[in-house]
Amino acid sequence: MGMDEYISFEQIPFGSDNFADNPEPRCPCVLLLDTSGSMGGMPIMQLNEGVRTFRQELLADPIATKRVEVAVVTFGPVTIETDFHTVPNFHPRELETTGDTPMGEAIATGIELITKRKKEYKESGIAYYKPWIILITDGAPTDEWAAAAQMVQKGEANKSFAFFAIGVEDANMDILKQISVRAPLKLKGLMFREFFIWLSASMKMVSAKEPGNAINLLPPSGWSEL
């Protein structure tokens, strides 16, 4: 371990999820990850790699390390893998594929997590950025999704969160268009790593500003099919 590595390591503040220790404004991000059977093999391997990259990229940014909070919901069955944690305390486990695609339930769960977290911020006097919900799926919902679509549209209209849908391989883009107010994006091949580098760059940019500023995302270059 060279001197340089030692110095840079020393400069990373070990983030705390505790509001008393870390009163920084929070930038919450929920990942809704499709772990249905069809994601088996290469897709889930690449997705796992992407999530690890997301953590590493955010850890390299001292401000994002203190401000960004990540929660992960997988489906199906719908499971809260991790509730909100700042990046140093976010330890994504290796995801495996099982089951079908209860996307409607997963979206509702993600929105519920955000509602609960915002309440905790307010109670503790912590400022926060508009939360992000990122849905990544390679299929079509196997459950009732119309109610979830309405929740997304209502949340976007009230500026409660920003919802992004990313379709992988054979994802049903038509349904995603009906769920998401923003145009869903199609992942080029299995470029999860590139997508998560883009996501972390966007989150670093947002978390460096004051809460309440408009979110101007970086253009989704390289990883999405236009």
Residue frames as a rotation matrix with the C-alpha (Angstrom) as fourth column:
MET 1
0.579 0.815 0.000 0.00
0.815 -0.579 0.000 0.00
0.000 0.000 -1.000 0.00
GLY 2
-0.338 -0.762 0.553 1.72
0.751 -0.572 -0.329 3.19
0.567 0.304 0.766 -1.20
MET 3
-0.819 -0.064 -0.571 1.71
0.456 -0.676 -0.578 6.48
-0.349 -0.734 0.583 0.64
ASP 4
-0.866 0.497 -0.054 -0.78
-0.426 -0.676 0.602 8.00
0.263 0.544 0.797 -1.83
GLU 5
-0.232 0.810 -0.538 -3.35
0.172 0.579 0.797 5.30
0.957 0.092 -0.274 -1.19
TYR 6
-0.408 0.015 -0.913 -2.91
0.898 0.187 -0.399 5.74
0.165 -0.982 -0.090 2.54
ILE 7
-0.947 0.015 -0.320 -3.50
0.068 -0.967 -0.246 9.50
-0.313 -0.254 0.915 2.33
SER 8
-0.649 0.749 -0.130 -6.56
-0.505 -0.297 0.810 9.26
0.568 0.592 0.572 0.11
PHE 9
-0.225 0.534 -0.815 -7.97
0.512 0.776 0.367 6.56
0.829 -0.335 -0.448 2.37
GLU 10
-0.661 -0.130 -0.739 -7.48
0.740 -0.279 -0.612 8.81
-0.127 -0.951 0.281 5.40
GLN 11
-0.969 0.213 -0.125 -9.40
-0.227 -0.968 0.108 11.64
-0.098 0.133 0.986 3.75
ILE 12
-0.427 0.873 -0.234 -12.59
0.017 0.266 0.964 9.65
0.904 0.408 -0.129 3.26
PRO 13
-0.584 0.270 0.766 -14.87
-0.809 -0.272 -0.521 10.59
0.068 -0.923 0.378 6.15
PHE 14
-0.926 0.327 -0.188 -16.52
0.325 0.945 0.044 7.45
0.192 -0.020 -0.981 7.43
GLY 15
-0.496 0.804 0.327 -20.14
-0.441 -0.558 0.703 8.32
0.748 0.204 0.632 6.84
SER 16
-0.952 0.305 0.033 -22.65
0.112 0.444 -0.889 7.80
-0.286 -0.842 -0.457 9.55
ASP 17
-0.454 0.872 0.185 -26.35
0.529 0.096 0.843 7.13
0.717 0.481 -0.505 9.16
ASN 18
-0.067 0.393 -0.917 -26.88
0.982 -0.139 -0.131 8.89
-0.179 -0.909 -0.376 12.47
PHE 19
0.518 0.354 0.778 -28.38
0.605 -0.795 -0.041 12.37
0.604 0.492 -0.627 11.97
ALA 20
0.955 -0.203 -0.217 -26.61
0.059 -0.586 0.808 13.71
-0.291 -0.784 -0.548 15.07
ASP 21
0.097 -0.985 0.139 -23.19
0.387 0.167 0.907 12.65
-0.917 -0.034 0.398 13.73
ASN 22
-0.829 -0.343 0.441 -24.01
0.512 -0.150 0.846 13.55
-0.224 0.927 0.300 10.14
PRO 23
-0.079 0.855 -0.512 -26.47
0.324 -0.464 -0.824 16.47
-0.943 -0.231 -0.241 9.85
GLU 24
-0.897 -0.310 -0.316 -25.78
-0.192 -0.371 0.909 16.84
-0.399 0.875 0.273 6.09
PRO 25
0.094 0.936 -0.339 -28.81
-0.882 -0.080 -0.464 17.01
-0.461 0.343 0.818 3.79
ARG 26
-0.408 -0.211 0.888 -29.71
-0.030 0.975 0.218 13.61
-0.913 0.062 -0.404 2.37
CYS 27
-0.251 0.240 -0.938 -30.18
-0.963 -0.158 0.218 12.53
-0.096 0.958 0.270 -1.22
PRO 28
-0.144 0.229 0.963 -32.23
-0.379 0.886 -0.268 9.28
-0.914 -0.403 -0.041 -1.09
CYS 29
-0.291 -0.003 -0.957 -32.13
-0.941 0.184 0.285 6.78
0.176 0.983 -0.056 -3.95
VAL 30
0.162 0.397 0.903 -34.18
-0.475 0.834 -0.281 3.57
-0.865 -0.384 0.324 -4.14
LEU 31
-0.681 -0.355 -0.641 -33.08
-0.732 0.366 0.575 0.87
0.031 0.860 -0.509 -6.57
LEU 32
0.367 0.793 0.486 -35.94
-0.624 0.597 -0.504 -1.42
-0.690 -0.118 0.714 -7.65
LEU 33
-0.493 -0.749 -0.442 -34.11
-0.850 0.309 0.426 -4.39
-0.183 0.586 -0.789 -9.15
ASP 34
0.619 0.703 -0.350 -35.74
-0.777 0.611 -0.148 -7.15
0.110 0.364 0.925 -11.16
THR 35
-0.531 -0.779 0.334 -34.38
-0.807 0.585 0.081 -10.50
-0.259 -0.226 -0.939 -9.94
SER 36
0.574 0.797 0.190 -36.93
-0.652 0.585 -0.482 -12.66
-0.496 0.152 0.855 -11.75
GLY 37
0.455 -0.364 0.813 -35.82
0.238 0.929 0.282 -15.94
-0.858 0.066 0.509 -13.32
SER 38
0.830 -0.074 0.552 -35.21
0.553 -0.013 -0.833 -14.41
0.069 0.997 0.030 -16.75
MET 39
0.775 -0.601 0.198 -32.44
-0.598 -0.797 -0.078 -12.23
0.205 -0.058 -0.977 -15.26
GLY 40
0.796 -0.430 0.426 -30.47
0.030 0.731 0.681 -15.44
-0.605 -0.529 0.595 -14.53
GLY 41
0.459 -0.710 0.534 -26.90
0.886 0.414 -0.211 -15.94
-0.072 0.570 0.819 -15.75
MET 42
-0.441 -0.769 0.462 -25.12
0.831 -0.545 -0.114 -13.02
0.339 0.334 0.879 -17.34
PRO 43
0.119 0.504 0.855 -27.72
0.164 -0.859 0.484 -10.28
0.979 0.083 -0.185 -16.62
ILE 44
0.953 0.287 -0.098 -27.68
0.138 -0.121 0.983 -10.79
0.270 -0.950 -0.155 -12.83
MET 45
0.260 -0.938 -0.231 -23.86
0.947 0.200 0.251 -11.07
-0.189 -0.284 0.940 -12.81
GLN 46
-0.455 -0.413 0.789 -23.58
0.666 -0.746 -0.006 -7.76
0.591 0.523 0.615 -14.67
LEU 47
0.473 0.708 0.525 -26.25
0.075 -0.626 0.776 -6.16
0.878 -0.328 -0.349 -12.45
ASN 48
0.830 -0.230 -0.509 -24.35
0.553 0.207 0.807 -7.18
-0.080 -0.951 0.298 -9.30
GLU 49
-0.207 -0.965 0.160 -21.16
0.977 -0.197 0.077 -5.76
-0.042 0.173 0.984 -10.79
GLY 50
-0.180 0.241 0.954 -23.03
0.421 -0.858 0.296 -2.54
0.889 0.455 0.054 -11.62
VAL 51
0.833 0.549 0.069 -24.34
0.144 -0.335 0.931 -2.09
0.534 -0.766 -0.358 -8.07
ARG 52
0.480 -0.748 -0.459 -20.83
0.811 0.179 0.556 -2.63
-0.334 -0.639 0.693 -6.67
THR 53
-0.423 -0.621 0.660 -19.49
0.843 -0.537 0.034 -0.03
0.334 0.570 0.751 -9.10
PHE 54
0.344 0.674 0.654 -22.23
0.271 -0.738 0.618 2.39
0.899 -0.035 -0.436 -8.00
ARG 55
0.925 -0.009 -0.379 -21.05
0.378 -0.059 0.924 2.10
-0.031 -0.998 -0.051 -4.40
GLN 56
0.061 -0.997 -0.057 -17.34
0.939 0.038 0.341 2.49
-0.337 -0.074 0.938 -5.32
GLU 57
-0.294 -0.135 0.946 -18.00
0.688 -0.717 0.112 5.56
0.664 0.684 0.304 -7.48
LEU 58
0.636 0.615 0.466 -20.02
0.104 -0.666 0.738 7.27
0.765 -0.421 -0.488 -4.74
LEU 59
0.778 -0.393 -0.491 -17.45
0.594 0.207 0.777 6.36
-0.203 -0.896 0.394 -2.07
ALA 60
-0.196 -0.920 0.339 -14.82
0.977 -0.213 -0.012 8.22
0.083 0.329 0.941 -4.07
ASP 61
-0.240 0.204 0.949 -16.77
0.213 -0.943 0.257 11.48
0.947 0.264 0.183 -3.54
PRO 62
-0.899 -0.236 -0.368 -16.55
0.381 -0.011 -0.925 12.87
0.214 -0.972 0.100 0.02
ILE 63
-0.719 0.689 0.088 -19.79
-0.683 -0.678 -0.271 14.88
-0.127 -0.255 0.959 -0.27
ALA 64
0.017 0.740 -0.672 -21.85
-0.701 0.488 0.520 12.10
0.713 0.463 0.527 -1.86
THR 65
-0.559 -0.331 -0.760 -20.47
0.225 0.822 -0.523 9.74
0.798 -0.464 -0.385 0.80
LYS 66
-0.965 0.160 -0.206 -22.23
0.165 -0.239 -0.957 11.80
-0.202 -0.958 0.205 3.46
ARG 67
-0.578 0.751 -0.319 -25.35
-0.684 -0.659 -0.313 12.78
-0.445 0.038 0.895 1.56
VAL 68
-0.237 0.512 -0.826 -26.48
-0.766 0.424 0.483 9.96
0.597 0.747 0.291 -0.73
GLU 69
-0.417 0.191 0.889 -28.57
-0.628 0.647 -0.433 7.23
-0.657 -0.739 -0.150 0.90
VAL 70
-0.556 0.153 -0.817 -29.32
-0.686 0.470 0.555 4.01
0.469 0.869 -0.157 -0.96
ALA 71
-0.128 0.538 0.833 -32.11
-0.592 0.633 -0.499 1.50
-0.796 -0.557 0.238 -0.41
VAL 72
-0.798 -0.170 -0.578 -32.59
-0.581 0.475 0.661 -1.66
0.163 0.863 -0.478 -2.50
VAL 73
0.102 0.851 0.515 -35.83
-0.613 0.461 -0.641 -3.51
-0.783 -0.250 0.569 -3.24
THR 74
-0.901 -0.360 -0.241 -35.68
-0.412 0.538 0.735 -6.71
-0.135 0.762 -0.634 -5.31
PHE 75
0.163 0.964 0.211 -38.56
-0.652 0.266 -0.710 -8.49
-0.740 -0.022 0.672 -7.07
GLY 76
0.420 0.816 0.397 -39.79
-0.746 0.061 0.663 -11.18
0.517 -0.575 0.634 -7.08
PRO 77
0.364 0.892 -0.266 -40.78
0.879 -0.236 0.414 -11.95
0.307 -0.385 -0.870 -4.51
VAL 78
0.455 -0.167 0.875 -40.65
-0.058 -0.986 -0.159 -8.32
0.889 0.021 -0.458 -3.35
THR 79
0.475 -0.420 -0.774 -37.89
0.872 0.347 0.347 -8.02
0.122 -0.839 0.531 -0.73
ILE 80
0.905 -0.325 0.276 -36.41
-0.349 -0.936 0.043 -4.98
0.244 -0.135 -0.960 0.95
GLU 81
0.463 -0.817 -0.342 -32.75
0.556 0.569 -0.606 -5.95
0.690 0.091 0.718 0.58
THR 82
-0.572 -0.606 -0.553 -31.50
0.819 -0.381 -0.430 -2.88
0.050 -0.698 0.714 2.41
ASP 83
0.690 0.688 -0.225 -33.32
0.712 -0.702 0.035 0.08
-0.134 -0.185 -0.974 3.91
PHE 84
0.824 -0.333 0.458 -31.70
-0.003 -0.812 -0.584 3.53
0.566 0.480 -0.670 3.53
HIS 85
0.559 -0.744 -0.365 -28.01
0.652 0.122 0.748 3.71
-0.512 -0.656 0.554 4.37
THR 86
0.635 -0.516 -0.575 -25.34
-0.649 -0.760 -0.034 6.25
-0.419 0.395 -0.817 3.57
VAL 87
0.647 -0.302 -0.700 -22.85
-0.575 0.409 -0.708 4.85
0.500 0.861 0.091 1.09
PRO 88
-0.442 -0.892 0.094 -20.15
-0.768 0.322 -0.554 3.63
0.464 -0.317 -0.827 3.55
ASN 89
-0.602 0.280 0.748 -22.81
-0.520 0.573 -0.633 1.54
-0.606 -0.770 -0.199 5.33
PHE 90
0.574 0.739 -0.352 -24.39
-0.748 0.298 -0.593 0.26
-0.334 0.604 0.724 2.11
HIS 91
-0.579 -0.769 0.271 -23.07
-0.615 0.630 0.474 -3.27
-0.536 0.108 -0.838 1.58
PRO 92
0.278 0.774 -0.569 -24.92
-0.961 0.216 -0.175 -4.79
-0.012 0.595 0.804 -1.37
ARG 93
-0.129 -0.293 0.947 -25.10
-0.310 0.919 0.243 -8.56
-0.942 -0.262 -0.210 -1.23
GLU 94
-0.953 -0.242 -0.185 -24.81
-0.263 0.349 0.900 -10.76
-0.153 0.905 -0.396 -4.30
LEU 95
-0.068 0.997 -0.029 -28.33
-0.840 -0.073 -0.538 -10.90
-0.538 -0.013 0.843 -5.79
GLU 96
-0.904 -0.103 0.415 -29.73
0.088 0.905 0.417 -14.18
-0.418 0.413 -0.809 -7.09
THR 97
-0.639 0.688 -0.342 -32.64
-0.709 -0.355 0.610 -14.78
0.299 0.633 0.715 -9.44
THR 98
-0.863 0.498 0.088 -35.92
0.416 0.797 -0.438 -16.35
-0.288 -0.342 -0.894 -8.39
GLY 99
-0.248 0.932 -0.265 -39.57
0.549 -0.090 -0.831 -16.08
-0.798 -0.352 -0.489 -9.17
ASP 100
0.193 0.494 0.847 -41.69
0.976 -0.183 -0.116 -13.83
0.098 0.850 -0.518 -11.34
THR 101
-0.724 -0.514 0.460 -41.96
0.565 -0.825 -0.034 -10.05
0.397 0.235 0.887 -11.83
PRO 102
0.258 0.875 -0.409 -44.29
0.965 -0.213 0.155 -8.39
0.048 -0.435 -0.899 -9.27
MET 103
-0.574 -0.621 0.534 -43.34
0.674 -0.729 -0.123 -4.92
0.466 0.290 0.836 -10.50
GLY 104
0.174 0.746 0.643 -46.46
0.054 -0.659 0.750 -3.15
0.983 -0.096 -0.155 -9.24
GLU 105
0.890 0.161 -0.427 -45.82
0.394 0.201 0.897 -4.29
0.231 -0.966 0.115 -5.67
ALA 106
-0.003 -0.982 -0.189 -42.11
1.000 -0.008 0.022 -3.41
-0.023 -0.189 0.982 -5.93
ILE 107
-0.448 -0.106 0.888 -42.92
0.380 -0.921 0.081 0.16
0.809 0.374 0.453 -7.05
ALA 108
0.587 0.749 0.308 -45.45
-0.036 -0.357 0.934 0.60
0.809 -0.559 -0.183 -4.22
THR 109
0.695 -0.403 -0.596 -42.85
0.719 0.390 0.575 -0.69
0.000 -0.828 0.561 -1.73
GLY 110
-0.358 -0.888 0.288 -40.22
0.896 -0.414 -0.163 1.75
0.264 0.199 0.944 -3.04
ILE 111
-0.169 0.389 0.906 -42.61
0.062 -0.913 0.403 4.71
0.984 0.124 0.130 -2.75
GLU 112
0.835 0.510 -0.206 -43.56
0.172 0.114 0.978 3.61
0.522 -0.853 0.008 0.78
LEU 113
0.244 -0.852 -0.463 -39.86
0.970 0.215 0.116 3.47
0.001 -0.477 0.879 1.79
ILE 114
-0.574 -0.478 0.665 -39.37
0.565 -0.819 -0.101 7.02
0.593 0.318 0.740 0.53
THR 115
0.284 0.778 0.561 -42.48
-0.052 -0.572 0.819 8.36
0.957 -0.262 -0.122 2.30
LYS 116
0.855 0.015 -0.519 -41.27
0.482 0.348 0.804 6.83
0.192 -0.938 0.290 5.56
ARG 117
-0.087 -0.987 -0.132 -37.71
0.995 -0.078 -0.069 8.14
0.057 -0.137 0.989 5.12
LYS 118
-0.365 0.005 0.931 -38.88
0.294 -0.948 0.121 11.70
0.883 0.318 0.345 4.37
LYS 119
0.726 0.675 0.134 -40.90
0.020 -0.215 0.976 11.64
0.688 -0.706 -0.169 7.58
GLU 120
0.589 -0.597 -0.544 -37.73
0.801 0.340 0.493 10.66
-0.109 -0.726 0.679 9.49
TYR 121
-0.442 -0.739 0.509 -35.80
0.782 -0.595 -0.185 13.53
0.440 0.317 0.840 7.85
LYS 122
0.023 0.546 0.838 -38.53
0.007 -0.838 0.546 16.00
1.000 -0.006 -0.023 8.79
GLU 123
0.890 0.352 -0.289 -38.71
0.244 0.165 0.956 14.75
0.385 -0.921 0.061 12.37
SER 124
0.357 -0.845 -0.399 -34.93
0.872 0.148 0.467 15.14
-0.335 -0.515 0.789 12.73
GLY 125
0.729 -0.010 -0.684 -34.78
-0.073 -0.995 -0.063 18.51
-0.680 0.096 -0.727 10.94
ILE 126
-0.369 -0.862 0.346 -32.66
0.277 0.254 0.927 17.11
-0.887 0.438 0.145 8.10
ALA 127
0.133 0.348 -0.928 -32.91
-0.775 -0.547 -0.317 18.78
-0.618 0.761 0.197 4.69
TYR 128
-0.180 -0.227 0.957 -33.25
0.296 0.915 0.273 16.46
-0.938 0.333 -0.097 1.71
TYR 129
-0.785 -0.129 -0.606 -33.11
-0.539 -0.341 0.770 16.39
-0.306 0.931 0.198 -2.05
LYS 130
0.314 0.895 -0.316 -35.90
-0.943 0.258 -0.209 15.13
-0.105 0.364 0.925 -4.24
PRO 131
-0.043 -0.338 0.940 -35.68
-0.352 0.886 0.302 11.31
-0.935 -0.318 -0.157 -3.87
TRP 132
-0.310 -0.130 -0.942 -34.90
-0.944 0.160 0.289 9.11
0.113 0.979 -0.172 -6.84
ILE 133
0.298 0.342 0.891 -36.54
-0.328 0.913 -0.241 5.80
-0.896 -0.220 0.385 -7.68
ILE 134
-0.333 -0.496 -0.802 -34.72
-0.938 0.087 0.336 3.71
-0.097 0.864 -0.494 -10.29
LEU 135
0.530 0.560 0.636 -36.56
-0.410 0.826 -0.386 0.72
-0.742 -0.056 0.668 -11.73
ILE 136
-0.445 -0.665 -0.600 -34.49
-0.886 0.231 0.402 -1.83
-0.129 0.710 -0.692 -13.67
THR 137
0.177 0.608 0.774 -36.41
-0.355 0.773 -0.526 -4.67
-0.918 -0.182 0.353 -15.34
ASP 138
-0.850 -0.459 -0.259 -36.04
-0.413 0.274 0.868 -7.13
-0.327 0.845 -0.423 -18.20
GLY 139
-0.806 0.564 0.180 -39.67
0.592 0.767 0.247 -8.18
0.001 0.306 -0.952 -18.41
ALA 140
-0.347 0.810 0.473 -43.29
-0.252 -0.566 0.785 -7.22
0.903 0.153 0.401 -17.99
PRO 141
-0.575 0.156 0.803 -45.12
-0.818 -0.085 -0.569 -7.05
-0.020 -0.984 0.176 -14.65
THR 142
-0.721 0.369 -0.587 -46.73
0.170 0.915 0.367 -10.31
0.672 0.164 -0.722 -13.55
ASP 143
-0.496 0.607 -0.621 -48.96
0.797 0.033 -0.604 -8.49
-0.346 -0.794 -0.500 -11.08
GLU 144
0.570 0.759 0.314 -51.50
0.813 -0.576 -0.084 -5.68
0.117 0.303 -0.946 -11.22
TRP 145
-0.414 -0.894 -0.169 -49.51
0.899 -0.431 0.074 -2.53
-0.139 -0.121 0.983 -12.02
ALA 146
0.007 0.476 0.879 -52.09
0.612 -0.698 0.373 0.16
0.791 0.535 -0.296 -12.87
ALA 147
0.909 0.343 -0.239 -52.33
0.383 -0.458 0.802 1.37
0.165 -0.820 -0.547 -9.25
ALA 148
0.203 -0.927 -0.316 -48.52
0.732 -0.070 0.678 1.61
-0.651 -0.369 0.664 -9.05
ALA 149
-0.410 -0.303 0.860 -48.49
0.862 -0.437 0.257 3.62
0.298 0.847 0.441 -12.29
GLN 150
0.521 0.686 0.507 -50.98
0.413 -0.723 0.554 6.06
0.747 -0.079 -0.660 -10.74
MET 151
0.798 -0.298 -0.524 -48.79
0.491 -0.183 0.852 6.34
-0.349 -0.937 0.000 -7.62
VAL 152
-0.265 -0.941 0.213 -45.79
0.886 -0.150 0.439 7.19
-0.381 0.305 0.873 -9.81
GLN 153
-0.241 0.215 0.946 -47.73
0.699 -0.638 0.323 9.80
0.673 0.739 0.004 -11.78
LYS 154
0.814 0.579 0.046 -49.15
0.352 -0.553 0.755 11.38
0.463 -0.598 -0.654 -8.64
GLY 155
0.536 -0.695 -0.479 -45.72
0.645 -0.029 0.764 11.41
-0.545 -0.719 0.433 -6.94
GLU 156
-0.457 -0.699 0.550 -44.11
0.889 -0.331 0.318 13.05
-0.040 0.634 0.772 -9.97
ALA 157
0.132 0.603 0.787 -46.90
0.544 -0.707 0.451 15.64
0.828 0.369 -0.422 -10.20
ASN 158
0.965 0.256 -0.057 -46.42
0.171 -0.450 0.877 16.51
0.198 -0.856 -0.478 -6.50
LYS 159
0.328 -0.932 0.153 -42.63
-0.492 -0.307 -0.815 16.57
0.807 0.192 -0.559 -6.97
SER 160
0.827 0.047 0.560 -42.40
-0.533 0.378 0.757 13.88
-0.176 -0.925 0.338 -4.26
PHE 161
0.095 -0.813 0.574 -39.74
0.048 0.580 0.813 11.94
-0.994 -0.050 0.094 -6.17
ALA 162
0.073 -0.141 -0.987 -38.22
-0.979 -0.197 -0.044 11.43
-0.188 0.970 -0.152 -9.60
PHE 163
0.412 0.182 0.893 -38.94
-0.167 0.978 -0.123 8.01
-0.896 -0.098 0.433 -11.14
PHE 164
-0.107 -0.521 -0.847 -36.70
-0.978 -0.097 0.183 6.48
-0.178 0.848 -0.499 -13.80
ALA 165
0.688 0.347 0.638 -37.41
-0.235 0.938 -0.256 3.23
-0.687 0.026 0.726 -15.66
ILE 166
-0.261 -0.821 -0.507 -34.61
-0.922 0.056 0.384 1.29
-0.287 0.568 -0.772 -17.36
GLY 167
0.807 0.579 0.115 -35.57
-0.493 0.768 -0.409 -1.58
-0.325 0.273 0.905 -19.63
VAL 168
-0.323 -0.927 0.189 -33.14
-0.703 0.369 0.608 -4.46
-0.633 0.064 -0.771 -20.17
GLU 169
-0.951 -0.181 0.249 -33.14
0.004 0.802 0.597 -6.91
-0.308 0.569 -0.762 -23.09
ASP 170
-0.692 0.707 0.147 -36.77
0.462 0.277 0.843 -7.98
0.555 0.651 -0.518 -23.67
ALA 171
-0.764 0.413 -0.496 -38.39
0.345 -0.389 -0.854 -5.54
-0.546 -0.824 0.155 -21.25
ASN 172
0.010 0.849 0.528 -41.90
0.996 -0.053 0.066 -4.46
0.084 0.526 -0.846 -22.17
MET 173
-0.880 -0.473 -0.045 -41.15
0.474 -0.880 -0.028 -0.82
-0.026 -0.046 0.999 -22.99
ASP 174
-0.401 0.812 0.425 -44.82
0.097 -0.423 0.901 -0.08
0.911 0.402 0.091 -23.74
ILE 175
0.538 0.577 -0.615 -45.85
0.659 0.167 0.733 -0.89
0.526 -0.800 -0.290 -20.18
LEU 176
-0.247 -0.713 -0.656 -42.86
0.944 -0.330 0.003 1.04
-0.218 -0.619 0.754 -18.80
LYS 177
-0.840 -0.008 0.543 -44.04
0.264 -0.880 0.395 4.07
0.474 0.475 0.741 -20.81
GLN 178
0.137 0.979 0.151 -47.44
0.143 -0.171 0.975 3.80
0.980 -0.112 -0.164 -19.10
ILE 179
0.509 -0.016 -0.860 -45.85
0.843 0.209 0.495 3.61
0.172 -0.978 0.120 -15.64
SER 180
-0.275 -0.788 -0.550 -43.12
0.828 -0.485 0.281 6.25
-0.489 -0.378 0.786 -15.93
VAL 181
0.756 0.480 -0.445 -43.79
0.254 -0.842 -0.476 9.93
-0.603 0.247 -0.759 -16.61
ARG 182
0.083 -0.816 -0.572 -40.22
-0.760 -0.423 0.493 10.31
-0.645 0.394 -0.655 -17.92
ALA 183
0.616 0.123 -0.778 -39.49
-0.705 0.527 -0.475 8.35
0.352 0.841 0.411 -21.08
PRO 184
0.764 -0.382 0.520 -38.10
-0.086 0.738 0.669 4.95
-0.639 -0.556 0.531 -20.08
LEU 185
0.212 -0.786 -0.581 -34.62
-0.973 -0.228 -0.048 4.21
-0.095 0.575 -0.812 -21.37
LYS 186
0.989 0.075 -0.125 -33.48
-0.100 0.972 -0.211 0.98
0.106 0.221 0.969 -22.94
LEU 187
0.381 -0.900 0.211 -30.15
-0.436 0.027 0.900 -0.37
-0.815 -0.435 -0.382 -21.72
LYS 188
0.432 -0.367 -0.824 -27.72
-0.836 0.180 -0.518 -1.17
0.338 0.913 -0.229 -24.51
GLY 189
-0.107 -0.457 -0.883 -26.87
-0.101 0.889 -0.448 -4.86
0.989 0.041 -0.142 -24.09
LEU 190
0.619 0.245 -0.746 -25.96
0.667 0.337 0.664 -5.48
0.414 -0.909 0.046 -20.45
MET 191
-0.257 -0.798 0.545 -24.20
0.381 -0.602 -0.702 -2.18
0.888 0.027 0.459 -19.80
PHE 192
0.716 0.565 -0.411 -25.20
0.559 -0.111 0.822 -2.03
0.419 -0.818 -0.395 -16.13
ARG 193
0.011 -0.804 -0.595 -21.77
0.952 -0.174 0.253 -0.90
-0.307 -0.569 0.763 -15.08
GLU 194
-0.787 -0.289 0.546 -21.88
0.521 -0.785 0.335 2.07
0.332 0.547 0.768 -17.45
PHE 195
0.160 0.926 0.342 -25.43
0.326 -0.376 0.867 2.88
0.932 -0.027 -0.362 -16.32
PHE 196
0.712 0.139 -0.689 -24.41
0.696 -0.003 0.718 2.91
0.098 -0.990 -0.099 -12.64
ILE 197
-0.472 -0.864 -0.175 -21.37
0.857 -0.496 0.142 5.08
-0.210 -0.083 0.974 -13.41
TRP 198
-0.562 0.375 0.738 -23.79
0.279 -0.754 0.595 7.54
0.779 0.540 0.319 -15.05
LEU 199
0.519 0.837 -0.175 -26.19
0.414 -0.067 0.908 7.28
0.748 -0.544 -0.381 -12.09
SER 200
0.332 -0.456 -0.826 -23.44
0.914 -0.063 0.402 7.89
-0.235 -0.888 0.396 -9.54
ALA 201
-0.743 -0.600 0.297 -22.10
0.662 -0.724 0.191 10.84
0.100 0.339 0.936 -11.58
SER 202
-0.187 0.775 0.603 -25.61
0.192 -0.573 0.797 12.33
0.963 0.264 -0.042 -11.66
MET 203
0.699 0.474 -0.535 -26.05
0.567 0.089 0.819 11.78
0.435 -0.876 -0.207 -7.91
LYS 204
-0.188 -0.845 -0.501 -22.65
0.957 -0.272 0.099 13.34
-0.220 -0.461 0.860 -7.15
MET 205
-0.748 -0.075 0.660 -23.67
0.405 -0.839 0.364 16.37
0.526 0.539 0.658 -9.21
VAL 206
0.233 0.939 0.253 -27.04
0.171 -0.295 0.940 16.71
0.957 -0.175 -0.230 -7.47
SER 207
0.662 0.075 -0.746 -25.72
0.720 0.215 0.660 16.14
0.210 -0.974 0.089 -3.94
ALA 208
-0.449 -0.886 -0.117 -23.03
0.893 -0.438 -0.105 18.80
0.042 -0.152 0.987 -4.41
LYS 209
-0.558 0.325 0.764 -25.70
0.070 -0.898 0.434 21.50
0.827 0.296 0.478 -4.82
GLU 210
-0.847 0.378 0.374 -28.19
-0.489 -0.278 -0.827 22.87
-0.209 -0.883 0.420 -2.32
PRO 211
-0.644 0.704 0.299 -31.41
0.670 0.708 -0.222 20.88
-0.368 0.057 -0.928 -1.89
GLY 212
0.232 0.847 -0.478 -34.30
0.328 -0.531 -0.781 22.32
-0.916 0.024 -0.401 -3.86
ASN 213
-0.387 -0.404 -0.829 -32.32
-0.651 -0.518 0.556 23.04
-0.654 0.754 -0.062 -7.01
ALA 214
0.669 0.617 -0.414 -33.68
-0.717 0.391 -0.577 21.65
-0.195 0.683 0.704 -10.24
ILE 215
0.168 -0.596 0.785 -32.25
0.006 0.797 0.604 18.24
-0.986 -0.096 0.137 -11.15
ASN 216
0.608 -0.083 -0.790 -30.42
-0.790 -0.164 -0.591 18.48
-0.081 0.983 -0.165 -14.43
LEU 217
0.659 -0.338 0.672 -29.21
0.070 0.917 0.392 15.02
-0.748 -0.212 0.629 -15.25
LEU 218
-0.465 -0.821 -0.332 -26.21
-0.501 -0.065 0.863 14.24
-0.730 0.567 -0.381 -17.34
PRO 219
0.260 0.555 -0.790 -27.22
-0.963 0.210 -0.169 12.99
0.072 0.805 0.589 -20.79
PRO 220
0.550 0.000 0.835 -27.48
-0.353 0.906 0.232 9.17
-0.757 -0.422 0.498 -20.77
SER 221
0.434 -0.423 -0.795 -24.58
-0.894 -0.091 -0.440 8.68
0.113 0.902 -0.418 -23.13
GLY 222
-0.494 -0.831 -0.256 -23.06
-0.824 0.541 -0.166 5.34
0.276 0.129 -0.952 -24.04
TRP 223
-0.945 0.044 0.324 -25.34
-0.130 0.859 -0.495 2.97
-0.300 -0.510 -0.806 -22.13
SER 224
-0.128 0.980 0.155 -28.77
0.026 0.159 -0.987 3.60
-0.991 -0.122 -0.046 -23.58
GLU 225
-0.640 0.052 0.766 -30.29
0.756 0.219 0.617 2.88
-0.136 0.974 -0.180 -26.97
LEU 226
-0.732 0.388 -0.559 -31.89
-0.241 -0.916 -0.320 6.04
-0.637 -0.100 0.765 -28.30
